[in-house]
Each structure stands twice: as C-alpha cells, then as structure tokens.
C-alpha cells in the first residue's frame, strides 16, 4: 500500500532537517521537500543533495523571484504598506507566496498534508496556515513545534544536534552567529540571540559583520549618488533610463542602496500572537522604492484619493503582517489601491548619501502640480481668487462657533 505524502517547507537548516526525518518516522510517510527561491542567493547551494541525503523522496526548488517581485512586492508597495511605521514587511510578504506554491505541489503530488518548521511563538505559522486555509481548506497542516511529543524530544538545540548526528543528518550548527536570519529579494532580517536584549546596539562596530545587504553609513561613499526611478501606473519600470523588470528593479536597487548604507531598521514590533519581539532589518532596495513611490504620488495623486488610500495603510499592513494576503478584505483594499495608482507616472530623482535618501527632483506628464496656481506671485491663469477664501473659512468656522456657544468652552486658559 502506497505511503501518504507530506510536503515540507524546507530550508536545509537544523530545524527543518530534523523535522524531515522526524516526520518520516512519526507518520511513516513519504516526504517531499519544497524550497522557494525568493532571493536567498548562496543559501540554496547544495540544498537538493542535502534533502535527498536526509531522506526526502523528491525535492522541489522553484525559482519564484520574478513572481515574488511582480505579484507580491509591487502590489504591496503601491499600497504604501509600512507596519507600525517602520517595517517594510519583507518576511511577511514572502510567506503567502511560499505557502501558495506548497499547496500547489501538494495537490499535484497527491499529498495528504503540508508541514512547516515555524515555531509556536512566531508569526510564520499563522501566515502559512491562513494561506493554506484560504487556498486549500481541506488540506492537513502539520506543525511539529506545536506537537507536544516533538517538543519533549527536542527541548533545545543540543537535543536536535544529537538527533542529527545519530541519524546522519548533514547539518551545520554553530554558535558563531548567535542570531537567526531570513533572507529574500526584499530584505534580510535578524532576530533572537543577542538581539533579544533591546539595549544591545545593533549598529555597533563589533557586530558589523552581521549585515549582508548594506554597509554601515560610516563606511558608505563620501560622495553622494543621484539615481532616477521611472514609474508607470504606480510601478517602477526603469532606473537611470534603463528599462527593467520588477525582479531586475529590486536587484538593482538593493545593490545601489546597500552601497550607501540605506534601509537599516532596528525595532521592537508587536507579533500577531501577542508578544513583542525585537527585529533588525536590512531593506536597501525596498527603502529606495518606497521613498520614490511616495514622492511620485505626491505629484500625481489626487488629494482625497491619497488620503483615502492612506487611511487604509495601517489596516493593509496589519493584514499582510498577520498572514491575510488571500483574505477578501485585503483583495478588496487592493482593488482600491490599484485604481489609485493609474496616474502615478513620471520620474523621481533621489540623492543618496551615508544612509540618507533625499528627494532631488520630480517630473511627470500627468502632474497635478500647477506652478501658476501655487505661485506666490501673480497668477496668470486667474484660477484662484484669494478673496474666495473668506467665505470658505467662514463656512468651515460656523460649526466651531456654534459648538463654542453651546458648551461655553473658549479653549483659552
């Protein structure tokens, strides 16, 4: 009788390598591993061989970078999403894509379940499983870290290392990097280890080797660099006059931004599961794209449309952070966002210098800025009569005067 199949989200690290063998033993199942290439670079080297040696019956390593940039990063950036005012959602936005592909493989392979190595304290377990629920509601999800037997067997890393040695699992576990990382096309994150102390200085010179995508501002070039980003319909389509795909845009901006030390964030954030956590993020390309996009909107986007979209930023960001990418409310907000972006077209010039991103020029064929109307000099168009402001102010002040008369509160101490 054929064994059941389980598709495991596999990184090749200690946790998922141990989980692979544990699943195979515990469920007497055939384990198919899936790894999404979303920009991890050399972290993928040797992964197929390692998975097969560890006991996988089949290995998927799918290049999803282009889809990640076009269908996930770009739509999210059009929304202006920024979680808790700082986080550009680099890890959050990758999870629905990974989970989507994982359930697609499960269906194609006739698997009865999917599995992941996310811990019971983190956000990723929620993101993976909410995506699976939205796309394939009847599929079983196995989360070993929420399994009591698994936790009893592996109360710490020492037990996992011993298990790996016993089963001949090829893993490298080292204390040389006392923190965990997650890398993709949009960013790289660092957490746990010494970073669990919020007083620890993540910008200190002695931890500079932790960073991967960027130099410190102190080591950035002593001369500023100017770059131009061209937008069409809210999407960046060219850099310095060179037409690029979304994937190529992200790769190019990461290179430029990292060279100038931009995009580092150190924050304490609120996880969906209820606790606070400290994370350090490198998002050089994303920071450039976010800034340029916002500047382009300032020139081309109607005021009330912008304010309406902006009123939804917190909601949209929270939906992405919490794993509701495929929820109907996120899709509904995205429809409004897409409509708002139709005229976000033109060129933004940025000046980069030692960690700073400065606007250095805007132009657009559909600009809503009219210098003749905005001028402090005589208006040749006579589109605005300053005398009209008297009635405008009087009507807006009416309710304030009425309220003051009723409450007797003048607001003056």
C-alpha positions, 0 to 999 in steps of 0.5 A: 500500500502506497505511503501518504505524502507530506510536503515540507517547507524546507530550508536545509537548516537544523530545524527543518532537517530534523523535522524531515526525518522526524516526520518520516518516522512519526507518520511513516510517510513519504516526504517531499521537500519544497524550497522557494527561491525568493532571493536567498542567493548562496543559501540554496547551494547544495540544498537538493543533495542535502534533502535527498541525503536526509531522506526526502523522496523528491525535492522541489526548488522553484525559482519564484523571484520574478513572481515574488517581485511582480505579484507580491512586492509591487502590489504591496508597495503601491499600497504604501504598506509600512507596519507600525511605521517602520517595517517594510514587511519583507518576511511577511510578504514572502510567506503567502507566496511560499505557502501558495506554491506548497499547496500547489505541489501538494495537490499535484503530488497527491499529498495528504498534508503540508508541514512547516518548521515555524515555531509556536511563538512566531508569526510564520505559522499563522501566515502559512496556515491562513494561506493554506486555509484560504487556498486549500481548506481541506488540506492537513497542516502539520506543525511539529513545534506545536506537537507536544511529543516533538517538543519533549524530544527536542527541548533545545538545540543540543537535543536536535544536534544529537538527533542529527548526528545519530541519524546522519543528518548533514547539518551545520550548527554553530554558535558563531552567529548567535542570531537567526536570519531570513533572507529574500529579494526584499530584505534580510532580517535578524532576530533572537540571540543577542538581539533579544536584549533591546539595549544591545546596539545593533549598529555597533562596530563589533557586530558589523559583520552581521549585515549582508545587504548594506554597509554601515553609513560610516563606511558608505561613499563620501560622495553622494549618488543621484539615481532616477526611478521611472514609474508607470501606473504606480510601478517602477519600470526603469532606473537611470533610463534603463528599462527593467523588470520588477525582479531586475528593479529590486536587484538593482536597487538593493545593490545601489542602496546597500552601497550607501548604507540605506534601509537599516531598521532596528525595532521592537514590533508587536507579533500577531500572537501577542508578544513583542519581539525585537527585529533588525532589518536590512531593506536597501532596495525596498527603502529606495522604492518606497521613498520614490513611490511616495514622492511620485504620488505626491505629484500625481495623486489626487488629494482625497484619493491619497488620503483615502488610500492612506487611511487604509495603510495601517489596516493593509499592513496589519493584514499582510503582517498577520498572514491575510494576503488571500483574505477578501478584505485585503483583495478588496483594499487592493482593488482600491489601491490599484485604481489609485495608482493609474496616474502615478507616472513620471520620474523621481530623482533621489540623492543618496548619501551615508544612509540618507535618501533625499528627494532631488527632483520630480517630473511627470506628464500627468502632474497635478502640480500647477506652478501658476496656481501655487505661485506666490506671485501673480497668477496668470491663469486667474484660477484662484481668487484669494478673496474666495477664501473668506467665505470658505473659512467662514463656512468651515468656522460656523460649526466651531462657533456654534459648538463654542456657544453651546458648551461655553468652552473658549479653549483659552486658559 
